[in-house]
Amino acid sequence: GKPLFISSGYRCPALNKAVNGSLSSDHMQGRAADIATDNPLGLFAWVCRLGVAYDQAILYEDMLHLSYRNEKTNRMMVLEKRKSP
């Protein structure tokens, strides 16, 4: 019932460097999105209830990072970070 804002999807290498992204960021392959929300844990719970496959779910204070590689290599890894990048 609340709006979501995709704050980052695909990033070219120059933009990824400018935002201090990981050198191996899935954003540079178009395999990740950062979703801004006031309830990232609730959004992640919804993703889990739907059974959505993911490689990484990173919970920040004000967003959820989700990446997807493929069914064979998705790690279903969950991380929590206190500050948004």
Backbone as a ProteinNet text record, in pm:
[ID]
protein_1_A
[PRIMARY]
GKPLFISSGYRCPALNKAVNGSLSSDHMQGRAADIATDNPLGLFAWVCRLGVAYDQAILYEDMLHLSYRNEKTNRMMVLEKRKSP
[TERTIARY]
78.4	0	82.8	217	301.9	387.9	427.1	508.4	649.6	706.2	844.9	919	1047.5	1129.5	1254.5	1276	1398.3	1506.6	1597.3	1698.4	1821.1	1839.7	1953.9	1924.2	1951.6	1939.6	2072.7	2073.1	2199.2	2289.2	2417.7	2518.7	2632.3	2671.2	2791.5	2911.6	3026.9	3143.3	3179.2	3165.4	3199.9	3106.4	2976.7	2882.1	2904.6	2928.9	2953.5	3073.6	3177.5	3296.4	3261.6	3182.2	3145.9	3065.6	2988.2	2907.9	2976.5	3104.9	3184.9	3125.9	3070.6	3016.8	3128	3093.9	3187.5	3241.1	3366.7	3424.5	3354	3288.5	3215.1	3063.7	3019	2877.5	2787.4	2681.1	2582.4	2507.8	2513.8	2451.4	2514.3	2644.8	2712.3	2674	2611.7	2563.4	2412.3	2349.2	2204.5	2130.5	2195.6	2136.7	2098.5	2089.8	2058.3	1975.7	1899.6	1821.1	1821.8	1826.6	1811.3	1672.6	1593.7	1454.5	1438.3	1415.3	1398.9	1260.2	1254.8	1128.4	1148.9	1041.3	1054	1046	1026.9	1017.7	1087.7	1221.3	1291	1270.9	1258.7	1236	1099.1	998.4	865.5	865	938	948	1017.2	1124.3	1194.6	1104.1	1026.2	932.9	832.5	786	692.5	759	885.4	961.6	970.9	998.2	1009.4	875.4	768.7	635.5	599.3	643.2	615.5	704.7	810.5	903.4	996	1024.6	1112.3	1256.2	1320.5	1460.8	1549.5	1660.1	1754.2	1893.8	1992.9	2130.3	2164.7	2147.3	2171.1	2052.4	2017.9	1923.8	2001.2	2019.9	2092.4	1994.9	1970.7	1878.5	1954.5	1914.8	1966.6	1854.7	1884.4	1783.5	1666	1693.2	1588.6	1577.2	1635.7	1622.9	1656.9	1616.2	1648	1721	1837.8	1913.3	1879.1	1837.4	1811.3	1889.4	1955.4	2023.3	1981.3	1995.2	1958.8	2062.4	2115.2	2210.2	2142.3	2126.7	2046.5	2015.5	1926.2	1879.6	1990.8	2094.1	2202.9	2303.7	2321	2425.1	2371.4	2239.5	2184.2	2220.3	2272.3	2316.6	2209.9	2104	1998.8	2063.5	2156.1	2232	2159.5	2148.6	2084.9	2188.9	2204	2297.1	2221.6	2272.2	2212.7	2320.9	2292.5	2384.1	2307.9	2373.4	2305.2	2289.2	2381.4	2375.6	2360.8	2282.8	2271.4	2400.5	2434.1	2558.9	2554.4
-120.2	0	126.8	116.1	234.8	233.3	352.1	356.9	303.6	249.3	205.4	291	307.8	386.3	305.9	271.3	202.9	310.4	311.5	417	382.5	256	216.6	83.9	75.2	-49.3	-73.7	-70	-86	34.5	6.9	112	83.7	184.4	171	173.6	124.6	121.6	258	364.1	497.3	538.2	513.8	547.6	458.6	330.7	240	286.9	331.3	383.5	510.5	597.8	725.3	705.6	597.1	571.6	472.6	447	353.5	213.3	171.8	36.4	-66.5	-188.6	-299.7	-316.4	-356	-380.5	-494.5	-581.8	-693.6	-675.7	-551.9	-522.7	-582.7	-649.2	-700.8	-588.8	-467.4	-353.5	-334.2	-358.6	-336.7	-441.2	-549.2	-651	-641.5	-542.2	-528.2	-635.3	-689.9	-799.4	-758.6	-627	-583	-455.8	-437.3	-314.8	-277.5	-149.4	-96.2	-34.3	-79.3	-36.8	42.3	172.1	259.9	240.5	226.2	207.2	240.5	276.7	303.5	173.9	60.1	-67.9	-177.4	-173.5	-273.6	-416.7	-434.1	-568.1	-620.9	-535.6	-575.1	-610.1	-532	-560.8	-694.9	-720.1	-847.1	-963.6	-946.2	-1051	-1081.6	-978	-995.2	-1073.3	-1039	-1110.1	-1258.9	-1286.8	-1425.9	-1499	-1432.2	-1494.7	-1531.6	-1448.8	-1476.9	-1587	-1621.2	-1724	-1675.9	-1546.3	-1488.6	-1534.4	-1586.8	-1626.8	-1503.2	-1503.5	-1391.7	-1443.2	-1366.7	-1399.2	-1335.5	-1203.8	-1131.8	-1043.3	-1039.7	-941.6	-868.1	-739.3	-659.6	-557.5	-567.5	-478.5	-358.1	-240.5	-114.5	-49.3	62.6	132.6	179.5	218	278.8	219	98.8	35.7	-112.1	-182.7	-323.2	-338.8	-398.7	-433	-577.3	-603.6	-739.7	-764.4	-877.5	-916.2	-1057.6	-1086.8	-1217.9	-1254.9	-1374.8	-1422.3	-1527.3	-1646.5	-1748.5	-1858	-1945.8	-2045.4	-2134.1	-2158.3	-2245.7	-2176.1	-2044	-1975.9	-1878.8	-1860.3	-1774	-1831.4	-1744.6	-1789.4	-1773.2	-1699.2	-1672.7	-1617.5	-1522.8	-1463.7	-1340.8	-1331.1	-1215.7	-1146	-1015.4	-933.5	-813.4	-758.9	-638.4	-533.6	-413.4	-300.5	-188.1	-118.3	-13.1	116.5	150.2	275.3	247	327.8	314.5	361.8	303.4	343.9	486.4
0	0	0	-11	-12.3	-137.7	-185.2	-307.2	-283.8	-390.6	-391.8	-493.2	-471.8	-562.9	-593.1	-719.6	-759.5	-770.5	-673.2	-669.4	-752.1	-784.8	-866.1	-931.6	-1059.5	-1134.5	-1202.4	-1335.4	-1408.1	-1381.2	-1360.9	-1347.7	-1443.8	-1521.6	-1602.5	-1506.6	-1548.4	-1459.6	-1400.6	-1477.6	-1426.6	-1312.7	-1328.5	-1222.7	-1100.9	-1124.6	-1012.8	-931	-999	-929.5	-853.5	-915.3	-852.1	-723.6	-715.5	-594.6	-500.9	-528.5	-447.6	-445.6	-558.4	-569.6	-575.4	-543.4	-548.8	-691.3	-703.1	-835	-908	-833.1	-893.5	-879.4	-866.7	-844.3	-952.3	-909.2	-1003.3	-1075.1	-1022.3	-1090.7	-1228.4	-1240.5	-1368.3	-1472.6	-1430.3	-1522.8	-1542.6	-1479.7	-1488.4	-1410.2	-1306.1	-1229	-1087.2	-1059.7	-923.7	-927.1	-819	-802.2	-654.8	-629.2	-494.3	-487.2	-391.3	-379.8	-251.4	-265.4	-149.4	-90.2	40.8	111.4	258.6	327.2	471.3	552.8	484.3	554.7	474	467	387.1	438.5	568.5	622.4	580.4	582.7	537.1	389.4	308.7	166	144.4	220	207.2	248.5	353.9	396.8	285.1	216.1	105	-8.5	-40.2	-143.5	-107.1	20.2	65.7	56.7	96.3	88.4	-55.2	-149.8	-291	-346.4	-273.2	-320.1	-429.6	-431.4	-533.1	-508	-610.3	-599.1	-610.5	-538.3	-543.3	-513.1	-551.8	-517	-383	-374.9	-250.3	-218	-91.3	-37.7	70.5	51.3	150.4	206.8	335.9	406	460.2	416.2	469	550.4	615	695	610.8	486.1	403.6	263.9	244.6	113.3	121.6	16.1	-0.8	-133.4	-128	-248.8	-281.4	-404.9	-451	-579.1	-583.7	-706.9	-744.8	-872.1	-925	-1029.4	-1020.8	-1121.8	-1208.8	-1159.4	-1226.5	-1125	-1161.1	-1064.5	-1011.1	-1088.9	-1045.5	-954.7	-970.8	-893.3	-788.8	-781.2	-676.1	-539.2	-451.6	-319.5	-212.4	-240.7	-141.2	-13.2	-30.9	78.7	132	264.4	327.7	414.3	392.5	469.8	524.7	632.8	689.8	706.8	658	672.7	739.8	828.1	903.9	828.1	742.7	667.8	520	448.7	304.1	240	124.5	57.8	8.6
[MASK]
+++++++++++++++++++++++++++++++++++++++++++++++++++++++++++++++++++++++++++++++++++++

